[in-house]
Amino acid sequence: MKNKTTSGKRKLLKREQRAFDRQIKDRVQHGFVPDLRRLRKVNWFYNNVWRDPEYVKIHWIPKVNFVIENTKKNGGKVVELGCGSGYLSLELARNGLDVLGIDVSPKCIEIARAFYSQNSIKKGFGNLSYECCNIDTFDFGEKQFDTVIFFRTLHHLQDLDSLFRNISRGLKKNGSLIICEPIRENFTKESAFMAAIFRTLLPTWIPYRKKLKEFCSEKAWDKYVASIYREYSYENEFRQSPMDNVSCCRGDILRVVKKYFKVRLVSYSDAFIDKLIGGLRGKDRYVLARFLEFLDQLMVKRNILNATEITILAKKK
C-alpha cells in the first residue's frame, strides 16, 4: 500500500511539474518578463494583473515590498520555496540578500536562470541561485537560513505538518517565516455576486453590448455569478494544476505554523480584486484600478466581504 501511495504521489507531482512547465512557457512566449524592473504590457493576458505594469504596481508591488522589508530585517541567507519564474528571488538578491530559489518546475527554473543572467543591476546585489526540486522533500541539511518565504505557493503543498517541521530545522535561531497565500475557501457567493456587478458595470474585456444583453435575465445572471465563483475558487476548468488549492484553509495553515513558530503578525486582504483589475479597459482604467484596490481592502477591513489572502510573519520558537 505504501509503495502504491508513493507511486501515486510521484505521478501527481509529475503532472504538477508539467502543468507549470506549460504555463510559464506559454507566458514567456507571449511576452511575459519575470523581472519587476523590466515589465511590459502583455495583451495576451485578458484578465490578469500581469497584463500591465501599472496593475502590478498597484496590486503586487505593496506585497512584494512587505516581503523584502521584513526579509532585510534578518538579512543573511534566504530561501524562497516555490520561486516560480524567479521575479521575487531576483528582487530580494537586488536588495543585497543571499537567495536560493527552489521550484518543482524545471522550465520555471530554466527561465528564472535565463532572466537572472540578463540582470544589469549589479550595485548592491547579493547572491542568487536556483534549484529544481520537490519542496516537500527539500533537504535543508547543513543549510541554515535566516528567512524562509512562501509567496503564493503553499496552497499547492499537502503535508503541512511535515513541511513546517522540516522548515523549522532549517531556520537559524530567531529565523523568520514569511507567508503570503491565497485562501480560496474564503471566497463566497456574495463576493462572486459583487465581482459580477463590477465586471458588468465597469469597462472590461467584454463589450457592454454583450454583457448587458446576455446577463439581463435572472437565470443568465445566476449562471454568470456561478462561473465567477468557480473562477475565483479555482474549481474545475479554472484550476492551474492538479494540486491547486490542496491546502487553502487558513485554519489549517495557522494551526501548523503555530505548532512550530511564534506568530508575530497575521493580516488579511483581497476580497475579489486580483481577478478584476487586470480585466479593466479604457482611458480611466488606472484610476478605476486604484479605486477598486482601495474599495476591496476597505470591504475586507470592515468585514463586508471575506478576505482571500493571508499574510503571516512568524519567528522560529
Phi and psi in degrees as GROMACS dihedral restraints (atoms count N, CA, C in turn):
[ dihedral_restraints ]
;  ai    aj    ak    al  type     phi  dphi    fc
    3     4     5     6     1   -62.1    20    10
    4     5     6     7     1   -41.2    20    10
    6     7     8     9     1   -64.8    20    10
    7     8     9    10     1   -38.9    20    10
    9    10    11    12     1   -65.1    20    10
   10    11    12    13     1   -41.3    20    10
   12    13    14    15     1   -63.9    20    10
   13    14    15    16     1   -44.8    20    10
   15    16    17    18     1   -62.2    20    10
   16    17    18    19     1   -42.6    20    10
   18    19    20    21     1   -63.0    20    10
   19    20    21    22     1   -40.5    20    10
   21    22    23    24     1   -64.4    20    10
   22    23    24    25     1   -40.0    20    10
   24    25    26    27     1   -65.5    20    10
   25    26    27    28     1   -39.1    20    10
   27    28    29    30     1   -64.3    20    10
   28    29    30    31     1   -42.2    20    10
   30    31    32    33     1   -64.3    20    10
   31    32    33    34     1   -41.5    20    10
   33    34    35    36     1   -63.7    20    10
   34    35    36    37     1   -42.0    20    10
   36    37    38    39     1   -64.4    20    10
   37    38    39    40     1   -37.6    20    10
   39    40    41    42     1   -64.3    20    10
   40    41    42    43     1   -40.8    20    10
   42    43    44    45     1   -64.9    20    10
   43    44    45    46     1   -36.8    20    10
   45    46    47    48     1   -63.9    20    10
   46    47    48    49     1   -44.6    20    10
   48    49    50    51     1   -57.4    20    10
   49    50    51    52     1   -49.2    20    10
   51    52    53    54     1   -62.6    20    10
   52    53    54    55     1   -38.0    20    10
   54    55    56    57     1   -61.0    20    10
   55    56    57    58     1   -45.2    20    10
   57    58    59    60     1   -79.4    20    10
   58    59    60    61     1   -26.3    20    10
   60    61    62    63     1   -60.0    20    10
   61    62    63    64     1   -47.8    20    10
   63    64    65    66     1   -64.1    20    10
   64    65    66    67     1   -43.2    20    10
   66    67    68    69     1   -62.2    20    10
   67    68    69    70     1   -50.3    20    10
   69    70    71    72     1   -69.4    20    10
   70    71    72    73     1   -35.1    20    10
   72    73    74    75     1   -61.5    20    10
   73    74    75    76     1   -45.1    20    10
   75    76    77    78     1   -59.1    20    10
   76    77    78    79     1   -47.8    20    10
   78    79    80    81     1   -63.5    20    10
   79    80    81    82     1   -46.9    20    10
   81    82    83    84     1   -66.5    20    10
   82    83    84    85     1   -39.0    20    10
   84    85    86    87     1   -61.3    20    10
   85    86    87    88     1   -28.6    20    10
   87    88    89    90     1   -95.5    20    10
   88    89    90    91     1     9.6    20    10
   90    91    92    93     1   110.5    20    10
   91    92    93    94     1    -1.2    20    10
   93    94    95    96     1   -67.3    20    10
   94    95    96    97     1   132.9    20    10
   96    97    98    99     1  -117.1    20    10
   97    98    99   100     1   110.5    20    10
   99   100   101   102     1   -80.1    20    10
  100   101   102   103     1    61.0    20    10
  102   103   104   105     1  -148.7    20    10
  103   104   105   106     1   113.5    20    10
  105   106   107   108     1   -64.0    20    10
  106   107   108   109     1   -17.3    20    10
  108   109   110   111     1   -90.6    20    10
  109   110   111   112     1    -9.5    20    10
  111   112   113   114     1  -127.7    20    10
  112   113   114   115     1    23.1    20    10
  114   115   116   117     1   -62.2    20    10
  115   116   117   118     1   150.2    20    10
  117   118   119   120     1  -143.5    20    10
  118   119   120   121     1   167.6    20    10
  120   121   122   123     1   -68.1    20    10
  121   122   123   124     1   137.0    20    10
  123   124   125   126     1  -129.5    20    10
  124   125   126   127     1    93.1    20    10
  126   127   128   129     1   -67.7    20    10
  127   128   129   130     1   -13.4    20    10
  129   130   131   132     1   -61.6    20    10
  130   131   132   133     1   -33.4    20    10
  132   133   134   135     1   -73.7    20    10
  133   134   135   136     1   116.5    20    10
  135   136   137   138     1   -90.7    20    10
  136   137   138   139     1   -27.3    20    10
  138   139   140   141     1  -147.6    20    10
  139   140   141   142     1    57.5    20    10
  141   142   143   144     1  -140.2    20    10
  142   143   144   145     1   137.9    20    10
  144   145   146   147     1   -54.9    20    10
  145   146   147   148     1   -31.5    20    10
  147   148   149   150     1   -73.2    20    10
  148   149   150   151     1     0.9    20    10
  150   151   152   153     1   -63.3    20    10
  151   152   153   154     1   -32.5    20    10
  153   154   155   156     1  -143.1    20    10
  154   155   156   157     1   129.8    20    10
  156   157   158   159     1   -54.3    20    10
  157   158   159   160     1   -30.5    20    10
  159   160   161   162     1   -69.0    20    10
  160   161   162   163     1   -36.4    20    10
  162   163   164   165     1   -66.5    20    10
  163   164   165   166     1   -37.8    20    10
  165   166   167   168     1   -62.8    20    10
  166   167   168   169     1   -42.7    20    10
  168   169   170   171     1   -60.6    20    10
  169   170   171   172     1   -40.8    20    10
  171   172   173   174     1   -72.7    20    10
  172   173   174   175     1   -43.9    20    10
  174   175   176   177     1   -99.4    20    10
  175   176   177   178     1   -44.9    20    10
  177   178   179   180     1   -93.3    20    10
  178   179   180   181     1   -34.6    20    10
  180   181   182   183     1   -60.3    20    10
  181   182   183   184     1   -40.5    20    10
  183   184   185   186     1   -58.5    20    10
  184   185   186   187     1   -36.6    20    10
  186   187   188   189     1   -70.3    20    10
  187   188   189   190     1   -42.3    20    10
  189   190   191   192     1   -62.5    20    10
  190   191   192   193     1   -43.3    20    10
  192   193   194   195     1   -62.8    20    10
  193   194   195   196     1   -36.9    20    10
  195   196   197   198     1   -60.0    20    10
  196   197   198   199     1   -45.8    20    10
  198   199   200   201     1   -63.1    20    10
  199   200   201   202     1   -46.8    20    10
  201   202   203   204     1   -62.4    20    10
  202   203   204   205     1   -47.3    20    10
  204   205   206   207     1   -60.9    20    10
  205   206   207   208     1   -42.8    20    10
  207   208   209   210     1   -77.5    20    10
  208   209   210   211     1   -25.3    20    10
  210   211   212   213     1   -73.9    20    10
  211   212   213   214     1   -39.2    20    10
  213   214   215   216     1   -65.5    20    10
  214   215   216   217     1   -25.6    20    10
  216   217   218   219     1   -62.4    20    10
  217   218   219   220     1   -34.5    20    10
  219   220   221   222     1   -86.8    20    10
  220   221   222   223     1   -32.9    20    10
  222   223   224   225     1    66.1    20    10
  223   224   225   226     1  -164.0    20    10
  225   226   227   228     1    67.9    20    10
  226   227   228   229     1  -139.0    20    10
  228   229   230   231     1   -92.5    20    10
  229   230   231   232     1   136.2    20    10
  231   232   233   234     1  -131.1    20    10
  232   233   234   235     1   141.0    20    10
  234   235   236   237     1  -125.4    20    10
  235   236   237   238     1   129.0    20    10
  237   238   239   240     1  -100.5    20    10
  238   239   240   241     1   114.6    20    10
  240   241   242   243     1   -88.9    20    10
  241   242   243   244     1   107.6    20    10
  243   244   245   246     1    90.8    20    10
  244   245   246   247     1    59.1    20    10
  246   247   248   249     1   -79.0    20    10
  247   248   249   250     1   -11.0    20    10
  249   250   251   252     1    57.8    20    10
  250   251   252   253     1  -130.0    20    10
  252   253   254   255     1   -84.2    20    10
  253   254   255   256     1     3.1    20    10
  255   256   257   258     1    92.9    20    10
  256   257   258   259     1     6.2    20    10
  258   259   260   261     1   -65.9    20    10
  259   260   261   262     1   -35.2    20    10
  261   262   263   264     1   -74.4    20    10
  262   263   264   265     1   -43.4    20    10
  264   265   266   267     1   -58.7    20    10
  265   266   267   268     1   -41.8    20    10
  267   268   269   270     1   -61.3    20    10
  268   269   270   271     1   -42.9    20    10
  270   271   272   273     1   -68.9    20    10
  271   272   273   274     1   -36.1    20    10
  273   274   275   276     1   -63.5    20    10
  274   275   276   277     1   -42.1    20    10
  276   277   278   279     1   -65.5    20    10
  277   278   279   280     1   -34.2    20    10
  279   280   281   282     1   -65.4    20    10
  280   281   282   283     1   -17.2    20    10
  282   283   284   285     1   -97.6    20    10
  283   284   285   286     1    22.1    20    10
  285   286   287   288     1    83.9    20    10
  286   287   288   289     1    12.7    20    10
  288   289   290   291     1   -95.8    20    10
  289   290   291   292     1   156.3    20    10
  291   292   293   294     1   -95.0    20    10
  292   293   294   295     1   105.2    20    10
  294   295   296   297     1  -117.0    20    10
  295   296   297   298     1   136.2    20    10
  297   298   299   300     1  -118.2    20    10
  298   299   300   301     1   123.1    20    10
  300   301   302   303     1  -108.2    20    10
  301   302   303   304     1   127.9    20    10
  303   304   305   306     1  -123.6    20    10
  304   305   306   307     1   147.8    20    10
  306   307   308   309     1  -155.0    20    10
  307   308   309   310     1   153.7    20    10
  309   310   311   312     1   -79.3    20    10
  310   311   312   313     1   -17.8    20    10
  312   313   314   315     1   -90.1    20    10
  313   314   315   316     1   114.3    20    10
  315   316   317   318     1   -59.2    20    10
  316   317   318   319     1   -36.8    20    10
  318   319   320   321     1   -68.4    20    10
  319   320   321   322     1   -40.0    20    10
  321   322   323   324     1   -60.2    20    10
  322   323   324   325     1   -44.2    20    10
  324   325   326   327     1   -65.6    20    10
  325   326   327   328     1   -41.1    20    10
  327   328   329   330     1   -58.4    20    10
  328   329   330   331     1   -44.7    20    10
  330   331   332   333     1   -71.3    20    10
  331   332   333   334     1   -39.3    20    10
  333   334   335   336     1   -59.0    20    10
  334   335   336   337     1   -44.2    20    10
  336   337   338   339     1   -65.3    20    10
  337   338   339   340     1   -39.0    20    10
  339   340   341   342     1   -62.7    20    10
  340   341   342   343     1   -44.0    20    10
  342   343   344   345     1   -76.1    20    10
  343   344   345   346     1   -28.6    20    10
  345   346   347   348     1   -63.5    20    10
  346   347   348   349     1   -39.6    20    10
  348   349   350   351     1   -65.3    20    10
  349   350   351   352     1   -20.8    20    10
  351   352   353   354     1   -91.9    20    10
  352   353   354   355     1    -1.2    20    10
  354   355   356   357     1   -62.2    20    10
  355   356   357   358     1   127.1    20    10
  357   358   359   360     1  -106.9    20    10
  358   359   360   361     1    -0.6    20    10
  360   361   362   363     1   -95.1    20    10
  361   362   363   364     1    96.7    20    10
  363   364   365   366     1   -97.3    20    10
  364   365   366   367     1   -29.4    20    10
  366   367   368   369     1   -64.0    20    10
  367   368   369   370     1   125.6    20    10
  369   370   371   372     1    74.9    20    10
  370   371   372   373     1     8.0    20    10
  372   373   374   375     1   -71.8    20    10
  373   374   375   376     1   137.5    20    10
  375   376   377   378     1   -87.0    20    10
  376   377   378   379     1  -120.7    20    10
  378   379   380   381     1  -132.7    20    10
  379   380   381   382     1   149.4    20    10
  381   382   383   384     1  -146.5    20    10
  382   383   384   385     1   130.9    20    10
  384   385   386   387     1  -142.5    20    10
  385   386   387   388     1   157.3    20    10
  387   388   389   390     1  -126.9    20    10
  388   389   390   391     1   148.4    20    10
  390   391   392   393     1  -141.0    20    10
  391   392   393   394     1   134.0    20    10
  393   394   395   396     1   -95.1    20    10
  394   395   396   397     1   115.0    20    10
  396   397   398   399     1  -164.1    20    10
  397   398   399   400     1   170.5    20    10
  399   400   401   402     1   -80.8    20    10
  400   401   402   403     1   121.9    20    10
  402   403   404   405     1   -60.8    20    10
  403   404   405   406     1   -39.6    20    10
  405   406   407   408     1   -59.2    20    10
  406   407   408   409     1   -32.0    20    10
  408   409   410   411     1  -114.0    20    10
  409   410   411   412     1    14.4    20    10
  411   412   413   414     1   -60.2    20    10
  412   413   414   415     1   126.1    20    10
  414   415   416   417     1   -94.2    20    10
  415   416   417   418     1   106.8    20    10
  417   418   419   420     1   -64.5    20    10
  418   419   420   421     1   -32.0    20    10
  420   421   422   423     1    52.6    20    10
  421   422   423   424     1  -125.7    20    10
  423   424   425   426     1   -92.6    20    10
  424   425   426   427     1     0.8    20    10
  426   427   428   429     1   -75.1    20    10
  427   428   429   430     1   116.6    20    10
  429   430   431   432     1  -113.1    20    10
  430   431   432   433     1   127.2    20    10
  432   433   434   435     1  -109.4    20    10
  433   434   435   436     1   151.0    20    10
  435   436   437   438     1   -84.1    20    10
  436   437   438   439     1   -30.0    20    10
  438   439   440   441     1  -144.7    20    10
  439   440   441   442     1   136.7    20    10
  441   442   443   444     1  -115.7    20    10
  442   443   444   445     1   132.4    20    10
  444   445   446   447     1  -123.1    20    10
  445   446   447   448     1   133.8    20    10
  447   448   449   450     1  -115.8    20    10
  448   449   450   451     1   117.9    20    10
  450   451   452   453     1  -120.7    20    10
  451   452   453   454     1    89.4    20    10
  453   454   455   456     1    63.3    20    10
  454   455   456   457     1    45.5    20    10
  456   457   458   459     1  -127.2    20    10
  457   458   459   460     1   -30.7    20    10
  459   460   461   462     1   -57.8    20    10
  460   461   462   463     1   -31.3    20    10
  462   463   464   465     1   -70.7    20    10
  463   464   465   466     1    -4.4    20    10
  465   466   467   468     1   -99.0    20    10
  466   467   468   469     1     4.5    20    10
  468   469   470   471     1  -116.2    20    10
  469   470   471   472     1   142.2    20    10
  471   472   473   474     1   -96.1    20    10
  472   473   474   475     1   -60.9    20    10
  474   475   476   477     1   -84.7    20    10
  475   476   477   478     1    81.8    20    10
  477   478   479   480     1   -66.5    20    10
  478   479   480   481     1   -35.7    20    10
  480   481   482   483     1   -62.1    20    10
  481   482   483   484     1   -49.7    20    10
  483   484   485   486     1   -63.6    20    10
  484   485   486   487     1   -39.2    20    10
  486   487   488   489     1   -61.9    20    10
  487   488   489   490     1   -50.6    20    10
  489   490   491   492     1   -72.8    20    10
  490   491   492   493     1   -27.9    20    10
  492   493   494   495     1   -63.3    20    10
  493   494   495   496     1   -43.1    20    10
  495   496   497   498     1   -64.8    20    10
  496   497   498   499     1   -42.0    20    10
  498   499   500   501     1   -63.5    20    10
  499   500   501   502     1   -40.8    20    10
  501   502   503   504     1   -59.2    20    10
  502   503   504   505     1   -38.1    20    10
  504   505   506   507     1   -66.3    20    10
  505   506   507   508     1   -30.9    20    10
  507   508   509   510     1   -89.2    20    10
  508   509   510   511     1    -2.5    20    10
  510   511   512   513     1   -95.6    20    10
  511   512   513   514     1   141.2    20    10
  513   514   515   516     1   -69.5    20    10
  514   515   516   517     1   167.7    20    10
  516   517   518   519     1   -57.5    20    10
  517   518   519   520     1   132.6    20    10
  519   520   521   522     1    67.1    20    10
  520   521   522   523     1    15.2    20    10
  522   523   524   525     1   -66.2    20    10
  523   524   525   526     1   157.8    20    10
  525   526   527   528     1  -110.5    20    10
  526   527   528   529     1   148.7    20    10
  528   529   530   531     1  -119.1    20    10
  529   530   531   532     1   125.9    20    10
  531   532   533   534     1  -120.2    20    10
  532   533   534   535     1   126.0    20    10
  534   535   536   537     1  -125.9    20    10
  535   536   537   538     1   126.3    20    10
  537   538   539   540     1  -127.2    20    10
  538   539   540   541     1   104.6    20    10
  540   541   542   543     1  -136.0    20    10
  541   542   543   544     1   143.9    20    10
  543   544   545   546     1   -73.0    20    10
  544   545   546   547     1   143.7    20    10
  546   547   548   549     1  -123.7    20    10
  547   548   549   550     1    79.6    20    10
  549   550   551   552     1   -67.3    20    10
  550   551   552   553     1   -18.9    20    10
  552   553   554   555     1   -63.5    20    10
  553   554   555   556     1   -20.4    20    10
  555   556   557   558     1   -78.7    20    10
  556   557   558   559     1   -15.6    20    10
  558   559   560   561     1   -70.8    20    10
  559   560   561   562     1   128.3    20    10
  561   562   563   564     1  -111.8    20    10
  562   563   564   565     1   169.1    20    10
  564   565   566   567     1   -65.1    20    10
  565   566   567   568     1   -31.8    20    10
  567   568   569   570     1   -65.9    20    10
  568   569   570   571     1   -40.1    20    10
  570   571   572   573     1   -65.9    20    10
  571   572   573   574     1   -38.7    20    10
  573   574   575   576     1   -62.7    20    10
  574   575   576   577     1   -40.1    20    10
  576   577   578   579     1   -62.5    20    10
  577   578   579   580     1   -44.2    20    10
  579   580   581   582     1   -64.9    20    10
  580   581   582   583     1   -43.2    20    10
  582   583   584   585     1   -62.1    20    10
  583   584   585   586     1   -38.2    20    10
  585   586   587   588     1   -63.9    20    10
  586   587   588   589     1   -39.6    20    10
  588   589   590   591     1   -61.0    20    10
  589   590   591   592     1   -50.5    20    10
  591   592   593   594     1   -63.4    20    10
  592   593   594   595     1   -42.8    20    10
  594   595   596   597     1   -63.1    20    10
  595   596   597   598     1   -32.1    20    10
  597   598   599   600     1   -79.0    20    10
  598   599   600   601     1   -41.8    20    10
  600   601   602   603     1   -84.9    20    10
  601   602   603   604     1   -24.3    20    10
  603   604   605   606     1   -93.0    20    10
  604   605   606   607     1   155.7    20    10
  606   607   608   609     1   -70.6    20    10
  607   608   609   610     1   116.3    20    10
  609   610   611   612     1  -128.7    20    10
  610   611   612   613     1  -166.5    20    10
  612   613   614   615     1   -70.4    20    10
  613   614   615   616     1   -14.5    20    10
  615   616   617   618     1   -97.7    20    10
  616   617   618   619     1   122.1    20    10
  618   619   620   621     1   -60.2    20    10
  619   620   621   622     1   148.2    20    10
  621   622   623   624     1   -57.4    20    10
  622   623   624   625     1   -41.6    20    10
  624   625   626   627     1   -60.7    20    10
  625   626   627   628     1   -29.6    20    10
  627   628   629   630     1   -80.6    20    10
  628   629   630   631     1   -46.7    20    10
  630   631   632   633     1   -63.0    20    10
  631   632   633   634     1   -52.0    20    10
  633   634   635   636     1   -70.3    20    10
  634   635   636   637     1   -21.0    20    10
  636   637   638   639     1   -84.4    20    10
  637   638   639   640     1   -42.7    20    10
  639   640   641   642     1   -77.6    20    10
  640   641   642   643     1   -30.7    20    10
  642   643   644   645     1  -103.5    20    10
  643   644   645   646     1    20.5    20    10
  645   646   647   648     1   -94.8    20    10
  646   647   648   649     1     9.2    20    10
  648   649   650   651     1  -114.6    20    10
  649   650   651   652     1   153.8    20    10
  651   652   653   654     1   -60.8    20    10
  652   653   654   655     1   -41.0    20    10
  654   655   656   657     1   -64.7    20    10
  655   656   657   658     1   -45.0    20    10
  657   658   659   660     1   -66.1    20    10
  658   659   660   661     1   -39.6    20    10
  660   661   662   663     1   -63.8    20    10
  661   662   663   664     1   -45.7    20    10
  663   664   665   666     1   -61.7    20    10
  664   665   666   667     1   -37.3    20    10
  666   667   668   669     1   -65.9    20    10
  667   668   669   670     1   -40.1    20    10
  669   670   671   672     1   -64.3    20    10
  670   671   672   673     1   -46.4    20    10
  672   673   674   675     1   -61.7    20    10
  673   674   675   676     1   -41.3    20    10
  675   676   677   678     1   -62.6    20    10
  676   677   678   679     1   -37.7    20    10
  678   679   680   681     1   -66.4    20    10
  679   680   681   682     1   -41.6    20    10
  681   682   683   684     1   -65.3    20    10
  682   683   684   685     1   -37.8    20    10
  684   685   686   687     1   -61.4    20    10
  685   686   687   688     1   -44.4    20    10
  687   688   689   690     1   -64.3    20    10
  688   689   690   691     1   -38.4    20    10
  690   691   692   693     1   -63.7    20    10
  691   692   693   694     1   -49.1    20    10
  693   694   695   696     1   -70.0    20    10
  694   695   696   697     1   -29.0    20    10
  696   697   698   699     1   -87.1    20    10
  697   698   699   700     1    -2.3    20    10
  699   700   701   702     1    55.9    20    10
  700   701   702   703     1    46.9    20    10
  702   703   704   705     1   -96.8    20    10
  703   704   705   706     1   152.0    20    10
  705   706   707   708     1    49.9    20    10
  706   707   708   709     1  -117.0    20    10
  708   709   710   711     1   -68.5    20    10
  709   710   711   712     1   -12.3    20    10
  711   712   713   714     1   -95.1    20    10
  712   713   714   715     1    -0.5    20    10
  714   715   716   717     1   -68.2    20    10
  715   716   717   718     1   137.5    20    10
  717   718   719   720     1   -74.4    20    10
  718   719   720   721     1   -35.2    20    10
  720   721   722   723     1  -158.7    20    10
  721   722   723   724     1   168.7    20    10
  723   724   725   726     1   -59.6    20    10
  724   725   726   727     1   -28.8    20    10
  726   727   728   729     1  -103.7    20    10
  727   728   729   730     1    15.2    20    10
  729   730   731   732     1   -61.9    20    10
  730   731   732   733     1   127.6    20    10
  732   733   734   735     1    64.0    20    10
  733   734   735   736     1    29.0    20    10
  735   736   737   738     1   -69.5    20    10
  736   737   738   739     1   -22.6    20    10
  738   739   740   741     1  -132.9    20    10
  739   740   741   742     1    87.2    20    10
  741   742   743   744     1  -124.8    20    10
  742   743   744   745     1    19.3    20    10
  744   745   746   747     1  -101.3    20    10
  745   746   747   748     1   118.5    20    10
  747   748   749   750     1   -62.2    20    10
  748   749   750   751     1   -34.7    20    10
  750   751   752   753     1   -62.0    20    10
  751   752   753   754     1   -43.2    20    10
  753   754   755   756     1   -65.1    20    10
  754   755   756   757     1   -43.6    20    10
  756   757   758   759     1   -62.4    20    10
  757   758   759   760     1   -49.4    20    10
  759   760   761   762     1   -64.4    20    10
  760   761   762   763     1   -40.2    20    10
  762   763   764   765     1   -59.3    20    10
  763   764   765   766     1   -46.1    20    10
  765   766   767   768     1   -73.2    20    10
  766   767   768   769     1   -38.7    20    10
  768   769   770   771     1   -60.2    20    10
  769   770   771   772     1   -45.0    20    10
  771   772   773   774     1   -64.7    20    10
  772   773   774   775     1   -23.9    20    10
  774   775   776   777     1   -67.1    20    10
  775   776   777   778     1   -33.9    20    10
  777   778   779   780     1  -115.7    20    10
  778   779   780   781     1   -10.8    20    10
  780   781   782   783     1  -136.8    20    10
  781   782   783   784     1   159.5    20    10
  783   784   785   786     1   -92.0    20    10
  784   785   786   787     1   115.8    20    10
  786   787   788   789     1   -79.0    20    10
  787   788   789   790     1   123.0    20    10
  789   790   791   792     1   -97.9    20    10
  790   791   792   793     1   -31.1    20    10
  792   793   794   795     1  -152.2    20    10
  793   794   795   796     1   138.1    20    10
  795   796   797   798     1  -134.3    20    10
  796   797   798   799     1   124.7    20    10
  798   799   800   801     1  -136.0    20    10
  799   800   801   802     1   158.6    20    10
  801   802   803   804     1  -127.7    20    10
  802   803   804   805     1   149.1    20    10
  804   805   806   807     1  -156.9    20    10
  805   806   807   808     1   174.4    20    10
  807   808   809   810     1    64.4    20    10
  808   809   810   811     1    93.0    20    10
  810   811   812   813     1   -81.7    20    10
  811   812   813   814     1   -51.3    20    10
  813   814   815   816     1  -147.6    20    10
  814   815   816   817     1     2.1    20    10
  816   817   818   819     1   -65.8    20    10
  817   818   819   820     1   -34.4    20    10
  819   820   821   822     1   -65.5    20    10
  820   821   822   823     1   -25.4    20    10
  822   823   824   825     1  -110.4    20    10
  823   824   825   826     1    26.5    20    10
  825   826   827   828     1  -123.0    20    10
  826   827   828   829     1   -50.1    20    10
  828   829   830   831     1   -67.0    20    10
  829   830   831   832     1   -28.5    20    10
  831   832   833   834     1   -66.9    20    10
  832   833   834   835     1   -17.9    20    10
  834   835   836   837     1   -94.1    20    10
  835   836   837   838     1    -1.5    20    10
  837   838   839   840     1   -71.1    20    10
  838   839   840   841     1   144.5    20    10
  840   841   842   843     1  -132.8    20    10
  841   842   843   844     1   172.6    20    10
  843   844   845   846     1    93.9    20    10
  844   845   846   847     1   169.5    20    10
  846   847   848   849     1   -69.1    20    10
  847   848   849   850     1   -22.2    20    10
  849   850   851   852     1   -98.9    20    10
  850   851   852   853     1    16.2    20    10
  852   853   854   855     1   -62.3    20    10
  853   854   855   856     1   -34.6    20    10
  855   856   857   858     1   -74.3    20    10
  856   857   858   859     1   -38.7    20    10
  858   859   860   861     1   -62.9    20    10
  859   860   861   862     1   -44.2    20    10
  861   862   863   864     1   -63.8    20    10
  862   863   864   865     1   -40.3    20    10
  864   865   866   867     1   -62.2    20    10
  865   866   867   868     1   -43.6    20    10
  867   868   869   870     1   -66.1    20    10
  868   869   870   871     1   -40.7    20    10
  870   871   872   873     1   -65.8    20    10
  871   872   873   874     1   -42.3    20    10
  873   874   875   876     1   -64.4    20    10
  874   875   876   877     1   -38.1    20    10
  876   877   878   879     1   -61.0    20    10
  877   878   879   880     1   -45.5    20    10
  879   880   881   882     1   -61.5    20    10
  880   881   882   883     1   -48.3    20    10
  882   883   884   885     1   -64.1    20    10
  883   884   885   886     1   -40.9    20    10
  885   886   887   888     1   -60.3    20    10
  886   887   888   889     1   -48.6    20    10
  888   889   890   891     1   -68.5    20    10
  889   890   891   892     1   -32.8    20    10
  891   892   893   894     1   -65.5    20    10
  892   893   894   895     1   -40.7    20    10
  894   895   896   897     1   -66.7    20    10
  895   896   897   898     1   -32.9    20    10
  897   898   899   900     1   -69.0    20    10
  898   899   900   901     1   -47.6    20    10
  900   901   902   903     1   -58.1    20    10
  901   902   903   904     1   -38.9    20    10
  903   904   905   906     1   -94.6    20    10
  904   905   906   907     1    11.8    20    10
  906   907   908   909     1    59.2    20    10
  907   908   909   910     1    32.1    20    10
  909   910   911   912     1   -80.4    20    10
  910   911   912   913     1   -39.5    20    10
  912   913   914   915     1  -130.7    20    10
  913   914   915   916     1   153.3    20    10
  915   916   917   918     1   -71.1    20    10
  916   917   918   919     1   145.5    20    10
  918   919   920   921     1   -77.4    20    10
  919   920   921   922     1   147.4    20    10
  921   922   923   924     1  -119.2    20    10
  922   923   924   925     1    16.9    20    10
  924   925   926   927     1  -139.6    20    10
  925   926   927   928     1   132.7    20    10
  927   928   929   930     1  -119.4    20    10
  928   929   930   931     1   138.4    20    10
  930   931   932   933     1  -120.5    20    10
  931   932   933   934     1   128.0    20    10
  933   934   935   936     1  -127.4    20    10
  934   935   936   937     1   132.7    20    10
  936   937   938   939     1  -120.5    20    10
  937   938   939   940     1   120.5    20    10
  939   940   941   942     1  -135.9    20    10
  940   941   942   943     1   160.7    20    10
  942   943   944   945     1  -120.3    20    10
  943   944   945   946     1   151.3    20    10
  945   946   947   948     1   -64.5    20    10
  946   947   948   949     1   136.5    20    10
